[in-house]
Amino acid sequence: MRVGLYLFASITFLVIIAVLAFVANQGYYDLSFFGLNMNLPVAVWVILPMGMLLIFSVLHMVYYSTKNFFLLRKWHKDALSLDEAIYWSILQEPKELHININDMQDIAEILSKSSLNPSLGVLVSNQKLNEALEILTKINNGEYVDLKAKRLSRQLSSSNTLTIKNSINRLAVDGKFADEVLSSPSNYDEKVVKATLTHVAKTQSLDKYKKYVPQMNMKQIGIVLDRVQKGENVALNEDIIRQIVDNLSFECRDYVKLASASTRALNPKITLSLFNSFQQKDEKAEIAYLYLLLEYEMMDKAKEFLDANPENDFKKLKLFFELKQTHNNYKLQDIMDVDSLCDDA
């Protein structure tokens, strides 16, 4: 009940009682209290206890209304804090927050350590939370969101999963972003740098990114070599091939794949010279070198190489070498899969 309405009704009731008491008895009543004599109309004595009750009840209501007012302020403030916590948890950047209400502290503690991932398409009445949900949905759907325009670029850490996904999404729509990442890799999460190198391997020509080739792993180099095999010009040259071999640990299959791609990207003289130097340093490159000799139909050199390495068991390539002696029109790819040359090595 509102205090004003309560006062109006109570005072009206007291006046009615006072009038009725005065009409019924217009006399006076004398009361001695601690030596003090009070001579008041009977009507006053009738409403005096009721008036005192009214005063104390009003004080009681004022006290608890004030108490509830400040409690509700705390609840409202904590509710806003929880909204803020949910906002940052949706953006995968949980933050510590101060909560006054004990009943909310456990929820706050969990939110400060949690990242939320609501179902797609969820909408709420809070506009700020809807904005966070929209950002989350777009990034998870592969779209790039300009976090700087939304004043979030400095709020979200470089290790934030949304920041990482958003940066990877940006590679597809911003042609200059790959240069930005690779020129300052320390400013980005390792996953973004790795995704950028993969993006370069899939889509770019290596002449522009030559200095970043040493940072590529074997999987990314494999992507480049697959593009070469498909006939794409990715500017694979002698220097880049040497960089690749010097910076990665090659196995037999890797050398063969590189050799096969080199036949498309380089002239035979350079290719043979490269792999001759590789096989002299690493026996894992021997099959790749022998493969190139047979591919270029340099039978005398192939025989010389086989004779110089009698201890090695190049079963498939020896078989092809022997077949080539009597059937000169055969190509290596006609009778065996190049990728399987290392199986019997």
Secondary structure per residue as TSV (DSSP state, phi and psi in degrees):
chain	resnum	aa	ss	phi	psi
A	1	M	-	360.0	141.9
A	2	R	-	-72.8	139.7
A	3	V	H	-62.5	-41.1
A	4	G	H	-60.8	-46.0
A	5	L	H	-65.1	-39.5
A	6	Y	H	-62.1	-43.6
A	7	L	H	-63.2	-44.6
A	8	F	H	-60.5	-46.7
A	9	A	H	-65.8	-40.3
A	10	S	H	-68.1	-43.9
A	11	I	H	-66.3	-40.1
A	12	T	H	-60.4	-43.5
A	13	F	H	-63.1	-41.6
A	14	L	H	-63.0	-42.1
A	15	V	H	-62.2	-43.1
A	16	I	H	-62.5	-43.9
A	17	I	H	-63.9	-41.2
A	18	A	H	-63.5	-43.2
A	19	V	H	-63.1	-45.5
A	20	L	H	-64.2	-40.9
A	21	A	H	-66.5	-38.8
A	22	F	H	-66.7	-40.1
A	23	V	H	-63.8	-39.5
A	24	A	H	-74.2	-33.5
A	25	N	-	-150.7	109.3
A	26	Q	-	-95.3	12.0
A	27	G	-	-81.4	-178.8
A	28	Y	E	-117.3	157.2
A	29	Y	E	-133.2	132.3
A	30	D	E	-103.9	133.3
A	31	L	E	-133.1	129.7
A	32	S	E	-99.8	129.5
A	33	F	E	-141.3	108.2
A	34	F	T	53.1	44.7
A	35	G	T	80.9	0.9
A	36	L	E	-104.4	124.3
A	37	N	E	-97.2	128.4
A	38	M	E	-123.5	122.0
A	39	N	E	-115.9	100.2
A	40	L	E	-124.7	156.6
A	41	P	E	-59.8	152.3
A	42	V	H	-60.1	-35.5
A	43	A	H	-61.3	-36.3
A	44	V	H	-68.2	-42.9
A	45	W	H	-61.9	-30.1
A	46	V	H	-69.3	-43.1
A	47	I	H	-91.2	-8.5
A	48	L	H	-59.6	-48.1
A	49	P	H	-61.8	-37.2
A	50	M	H	-66.4	-37.6
A	51	G	H	-65.4	-40.9
A	52	M	H	-64.4	-40.7
A	53	L	H	-62.1	-39.1
A	54	L	H	-61.6	-45.6
A	55	I	H	-60.6	-48.1
A	56	F	H	-66.8	-36.1
A	57	S	H	-67.3	-37.4
A	58	V	H	-66.2	-43.7
A	59	L	H	-60.4	-39.4
A	60	H	H	-61.9	-45.5
A	61	M	H	-67.6	-39.1
A	62	V	H	-62.8	-42.6
A	63	Y	H	-60.6	-51.2
A	64	Y	H	-73.6	-28.5
A	65	S	H	-66.1	-41.4
A	66	T	H	-64.7	-44.0
A	67	K	H	-60.7	-45.5
A	68	N	H	-66.4	-33.1
A	69	F	H	-60.6	-48.8
A	70	F	H	-69.0	-33.3
A	71	L	H	-65.9	-42.3
A	72	L	H	-65.7	-33.6
A	73	R	H	-63.1	-40.9
A	74	K	H	-63.9	-44.2
A	75	W	H	-60.3	-43.9
A	76	H	H	-63.6	-44.5
A	77	K	H	-63.3	-42.7
A	78	D	H	-68.6	-34.1
A	79	A	H	-63.9	-40.3
A	80	L	H	-65.0	-37.8
A	81	S	H	-64.9	-39.4
A	82	L	H	-66.3	-39.6
A	83	D	H	-58.6	-42.9
A	84	E	H	-64.4	-41.0
A	85	A	H	-64.5	-41.4
A	86	I	H	-64.3	-40.3
A	87	Y	H	-56.8	-49.3
A	88	W	H	-73.1	-29.9
A	89	S	H	-69.0	-35.5
A	90	I	H	-64.4	-36.6
A	91	L	T	-83.9	12.5
A	92	Q	T	62.7	27.7
A	93	E	-	-132.2	65.1
A	94	P	-	-58.9	140.8
A	95	K	-	-126.5	150.7
A	96	E	-	-69.6	143.9
A	97	L	-	-143.1	154.5
A	98	H	-	-99.2	125.6
A	99	I	-	-121.1	132.8
A	100	N	-	-89.2	-35.1
A	101	I	-	-79.5	124.7
A	102	N	H	-58.3	-38.7
A	103	D	H	-64.7	-18.9
A	104	M	H	-100.3	-9.4
A	105	Q	H	-66.6	-35.9
A	106	D	H	-65.1	-41.8
A	107	I	H	-62.6	-43.6
A	108	A	H	-62.6	-39.9
A	109	E	H	-62.8	-41.8
A	110	I	H	-67.0	-44.0
A	111	L	H	-64.2	-33.7
A	112	S	T	-70.2	-11.2
A	113	K	T	-119.6	7.1
A	114	S	-	-123.3	150.2
A	115	S	-	-114.0	126.8
A	116	L	-	-92.9	146.3
A	117	N	-	-136.2	75.3
A	118	P	-	-64.0	160.2
A	119	S	-	-62.5	148.4
A	120	L	T	-63.8	142.4
A	121	G	T	87.2	2.5
A	122	V	-	-71.6	133.1
A	123	L	-	-126.8	143.3
A	124	V	-	-130.5	172.1
A	125	S	S	-76.9	-19.5
A	126	N	-	-80.1	118.3
A	127	Q	H	-63.9	-39.2
A	128	K	H	-66.1	-40.5
A	129	L	H	-66.9	-36.9
A	130	N	H	-62.9	-36.5
A	131	E	H	-63.8	-43.0
A	132	A	H	-63.9	-41.2
A	133	L	H	-63.7	-38.6
A	134	E	H	-65.2	-43.0
A	135	I	H	-61.8	-46.5
A	136	L	H	-58.5	-46.4
A	137	T	H	-63.8	-45.5
A	138	K	H	-63.3	-45.9
A	139	I	H	-65.9	-42.4
A	140	N	H	-66.6	-22.5
A	141	N	T	-87.6	3.7
A	142	G	T	93.0	6.6
A	143	E	-	-86.8	154.6
A	144	Y	-	-96.2	131.2
A	145	V	-	-114.5	129.3
A	146	D	-	-76.3	93.0
A	147	L	T	-68.0	-27.1
A	148	K	T	-65.7	-40.2
A	149	A	T	-65.6	-27.8
A	150	K	T	-93.3	8.1
A	151	R	T	59.7	40.1
A	152	L	-	-119.5	-7.2
A	153	S	T	-61.2	-33.7
A	154	R	T	-91.6	-12.7
A	155	Q	T	-85.2	-28.8
A	156	L	S	-99.5	130.0
A	157	S	-	-72.4	161.9
A	158	S	T	-67.8	-21.8
A	159	S	T	-91.0	-1.4
A	160	N	-	-62.5	132.5
A	161	T	H	-60.9	-34.8
A	162	L	H	-70.0	-39.9
A	163	T	H	-61.2	-42.8
A	164	I	H	-63.0	-49.9
A	165	K	H	-60.8	-41.8
A	166	N	H	-64.9	-39.8
A	167	S	H	-64.8	-40.8
A	168	I	H	-65.4	-39.7
A	169	N	H	-62.1	-33.9
A	170	R	H	-65.8	-28.5
A	171	L	T	-56.7	-32.4
A	172	A	T	-78.2	-19.3
A	173	V	T	-117.9	-11.6
A	174	D	-	-124.4	103.6
A	175	G	T	-65.1	-21.2
A	176	K	T	-92.5	-9.7
A	177	F	H	-68.4	-34.3
A	178	A	H	-60.0	-41.5
A	179	D	H	-63.0	-40.4
A	180	E	H	-62.8	-43.4
A	181	V	H	-66.9	-48.2
A	182	L	H	-72.1	-25.7
A	183	S	H	-78.7	-23.3
A	184	S	S	-136.3	63.4
A	185	P	G	-62.4	-25.4
A	186	S	G	-67.8	-17.9
A	187	N	G	-83.5	-5.4
A	188	Y	S	-127.8	155.9
A	189	D	-	-65.1	152.2
A	190	E	H	-57.2	-35.1
A	191	K	H	-65.4	-36.0
A	192	V	H	-68.2	-42.4
A	193	V	H	-61.9	-44.1
A	194	K	H	-63.7	-43.5
A	195	A	H	-64.6	-34.3
A	196	T	H	-66.9	-43.6
A	197	L	H	-62.8	-39.0
A	198	T	H	-64.4	-40.9
A	199	H	H	-60.4	-44.6
A	200	V	H	-61.6	-44.0
A	201	A	H	-61.8	-34.0
A	202	K	H	-82.9	-30.6
A	203	T	H	-126.1	-18.2
A	204	Q	S	-108.1	161.9
A	205	S	-	-87.2	137.8
A	206	L	T	-74.1	-14.9
A	207	D	T	-63.6	-34.8
A	208	K	T	-75.2	-30.0
A	209	Y	T	-112.5	25.2
A	210	K	G	-55.0	-41.4
A	211	K	G	-70.4	-14.4
A	212	Y	G	-96.2	-7.3
A	213	V	G	-57.0	-40.1
A	214	P	G	-60.1	-19.0
A	215	Q	G	-84.0	-12.0
A	216	M	-	-75.3	148.4
A	217	N	-	-95.5	179.0
A	218	M	H	-63.7	-35.8
A	219	K	H	-64.0	-42.0
A	220	Q	H	-68.1	-39.2
A	221	I	H	-63.7	-37.5
A	222	G	H	-59.9	-37.4
A	223	I	H	-63.7	-43.4
A	224	V	H	-60.8	-45.2
A	225	L	H	-66.0	-35.3
A	226	D	H	-63.1	-38.3
A	227	R	H	-64.7	-39.9
A	228	V	H	-62.3	-43.1
A	229	Q	H	-62.8	-28.2
A	230	K	T	-83.2	-0.7
A	231	G	T	97.0	5.9
A	232	E	-	-76.4	145.1
A	233	N	-	-93.3	103.3
A	234	V	-	-109.3	13.6
A	235	A	-	61.7	39.1
A	236	L	-	-75.7	119.9
A	237	N	-	-131.2	-178.3
A	238	E	H	-60.7	-45.2
A	239	D	H	-62.2	-42.7
A	240	I	H	-65.7	-41.3
A	241	I	H	-61.6	-41.8
A	242	R	H	-64.2	-39.6
A	243	Q	H	-60.1	-44.4
A	244	I	H	-60.7	-49.0
A	245	V	H	-67.3	-37.2
A	246	D	H	-69.8	-28.3
A	247	N	H	-102.5	-6.3
A	248	L	S	-126.3	156.5
A	249	S	-	-92.2	105.6
A	250	F	-	-90.5	140.6
A	251	E	-	-103.2	175.8
A	252	C	H	-56.0	-47.2
A	253	R	H	-60.4	-37.9
A	254	D	H	-65.7	-41.4
A	255	Y	H	-63.0	-42.7
A	256	V	H	-64.0	-42.6
A	257	K	H	-64.1	-40.6
A	258	L	H	-65.8	-40.5
A	259	A	H	-63.4	-43.9
A	260	S	H	-61.5	-42.9
A	261	A	H	-67.8	-35.0
A	262	S	H	-64.7	-30.2
A	263	T	H	-64.4	-23.1
A	264	R	H	-91.1	-27.7
A	265	A	H	-99.0	-26.6
A	266	L	S	-121.9	163.6
A	267	N	-	-78.9	155.9
A	268	P	H	-55.6	-39.0
A	269	K	H	-61.6	-46.8
A	270	I	H	-66.6	-42.0
A	271	T	H	-61.3	-47.6
A	272	L	H	-63.9	-39.4
A	273	S	H	-63.9	-42.4
A	274	L	H	-60.3	-52.5
A	275	F	H	-76.3	-21.7
A	276	N	H	-65.7	-41.3
A	277	S	H	-69.1	-35.0
A	278	F	H	-66.5	-44.0
A	279	Q	H	-71.0	-23.1
A	280	Q	H	-73.0	-27.4
A	281	K	H	-94.2	-27.5
A	282	D	-	-141.7	117.6
A	283	E	G	-66.3	-16.7
A	284	K	G	-67.5	-16.1
A	285	A	G	-92.6	0.4
A	286	E	H	-64.6	-44.1
A	287	I	H	-62.7	-39.9
A	288	A	H	-62.6	-40.9
A	289	Y	H	-66.7	-44.0
A	290	L	H	-64.2	-39.3
A	291	Y	H	-57.0	-43.8
A	292	L	H	-65.2	-40.3
A	293	L	H	-59.8	-42.1
A	294	L	H	-74.2	-35.0
A	295	E	H	-63.5	-40.3
A	296	Y	T	-88.5	6.1
A	297	E	T	57.7	39.6
A	298	M	-	-94.0	74.6
A	299	M	H	-66.9	-37.2
A	300	D	H	-64.0	-44.6
A	301	K	H	-68.1	-34.6
A	302	A	H	-63.9	-43.0
A	303	K	H	-65.2	-40.4
A	304	E	H	-62.4	-40.9
A	305	F	H	-67.5	-42.6
A	306	L	H	-64.1	-40.4
A	307	D	H	-67.1	-30.8
A	308	A	H	-79.6	-12.4
A	309	N	-	-129.6	58.7
A	310	P	T	-67.3	-21.4
A	311	E	T	-77.4	-17.7
A	312	N	S	-86.0	143.5
A	313	D	-	-107.1	83.0
A	314	F	-	-91.0	69.3
A	315	K	H	-55.5	-54.9
A	316	K	H	-66.7	-42.2
A	317	L	H	-71.7	-33.0
A	318	K	H	-65.5	-40.6
A	319	L	H	-61.1	-43.9
A	320	F	H	-66.7	-38.9
A	321	F	H	-59.5	-43.9
A	322	E	H	-67.7	-39.9
A	323	L	H	-64.5	-36.4
A	324	K	H	-66.4	-25.5
A	325	Q	H	-64.4	-32.6
A	326	T	H	-108.6	-21.0
A	327	H	-	-127.9	83.9
A	328	N	T	-69.6	-18.1
A	329	N	T	-83.5	-5.2
A	330	Y	-	-74.8	144.5
A	331	K	-	-108.3	150.4
A	332	L	H	-57.5	-40.6
A	333	Q	H	-68.3	-16.2
A	334	D	H	-72.0	-26.6
A	335	I	H	-119.8	-9.3
A	336	M	S	-155.6	157.9
A	337	D	-	-83.8	123.1
A	338	V	G	-58.5	-35.4
A	339	D	G	-66.0	-15.3
A	340	S	G	-97.5	5.7
A	341	L	T	-63.0	-28.5
A	342	C	T	-86.5	-4.2
A	343	D	T	-61.6	-37.7
A	344	D	T	-103.6	11.8
A	345	A	-	-74.1	360.0
